[in-house]
Amino acid sequence: MILMNDFRREAAPVKEAMAEAMARVAASGWYILGPEVEGFESEWAAYVEAKHCIGVANGMDALEIGLRALGIGPGDEVVTTGMTAFATVLAVMRTGAEPVFADIDPETAILDPRSVERCLSTRTKAVLVVHIYGQAAPLDVFDELCRTRGIHLVEDCAQAHGAKFQGRPVGSWGSFAAWSFYPTKNLGCMGDGGAITTNSAALADSARMLRNYGQSKRYEHPVAGLNSRLDELQAAILRARLRHLPEWTEARRAIARTLQATISNPRVRVLRASSDRGAHVHHLFVLTCDERTAFKIHLEKCGVESLIHYPIPGHQQIPGAGFRSDPHGLPNTGIHAANCLSIPVHPHLHPQELSSITQAVNGF
Ligand SMILES: *Cc1c(COP(=O)(O)O)cnc(C)c1O
């Protein structure tokens, strides 16, 4: 079976660097919020060209903590997309605010700014864009929209490590950005991990407090925070892996180019890449097909694993029901949820596997 991800295939130097990182932490005798976390925070801030980075326990907490640091909570609304990991929606709900669902652009599956406009109300405090599948959302348009309305732009970067828009990395455009280092992400650790990046020193201070019980100094808790700390082991592993992110991204791009050039089947469409100005990092390679169930079974018979991102959009999940959405409805989200299918694009695919994938897709 050609798998969606296969970490066993990572090169020996990567595995050795991770083992060395783990040994270093074990020898240090310091396991939570220490020099490895600080080291990773400054390396990741530099990578995404943001002033501050705050390591947290996972991507969902990064969103919740960032939103809470902006003062968003009960009575507020955050406009976002249902075509995302449900964690995006849940994080908004965890703050006490209400998610409001806008539709997506049918060609890219990215949040549609015109639909976002229709969702705004006097209670809207932020627009939460998701750089879905590794492609940057049109940040110039969203930046302008949010500035005009005096609301926050927030980026969910969990699928977009290293993606750029107009030559500038995602993760520094909004009031803050949330990152996940879940193992399958383009930069992943060996467990759960996450981070917030921001250019605001005040937001960074507030997020540092919130991740650690709302503690300002030892035993003083001016706010009711979370326990959402990044541990030293994960941070050390992330530092070792970060050195390889550029080569993994290039490998994903080369694979995506080959798939785009060789897939040719009138029953299957390749999702259009966002905009030529945005550097896509191909977290996922997404096709759409009106006969998805049959297509998925066919791929499996050909030995190609596939997954659906996402079959049930946020507004159709049980806890996500009952919130406002675009008064024109969410037709594009619904169609995409019914037709989309992700095929392997991980950086360790072998060339012969790549041609097997193309043959399987074209043979449907
Ligand atoms: C993975 C993911 C998250 C959640 O990250 P966790 O680390 O699993 O909490 C949020 N948003 C998107 C778009 C994701 O892909």
The ligand as a Gaussian input file, in Angstrom:
#p B3LYP/6-31G(d) Opt

LIG

0 1
 C       -4.161000      19.807000      12.581000
 C       -4.961000      21.038000      12.477000
 C       -5.384000      21.749000      13.614000
 C       -5.236000      21.237000      15.017000
 O       -3.945000      20.968000      15.419000
 P       -3.703000      19.966000      16.658000
 O       -2.236000      20.091000      16.918000
 O       -4.111000      18.611000      16.206000
 O       -4.526000      20.461000      17.785000
 C       -6.043000      22.945000      13.416000
 N       -6.292000      23.418000      12.189000
 C       -5.940000      22.752000      11.075000
 C       -6.243000      23.341000       9.737000
 C       -5.264000      21.529000      11.170000
 O       -4.918000      20.877000      10.056000

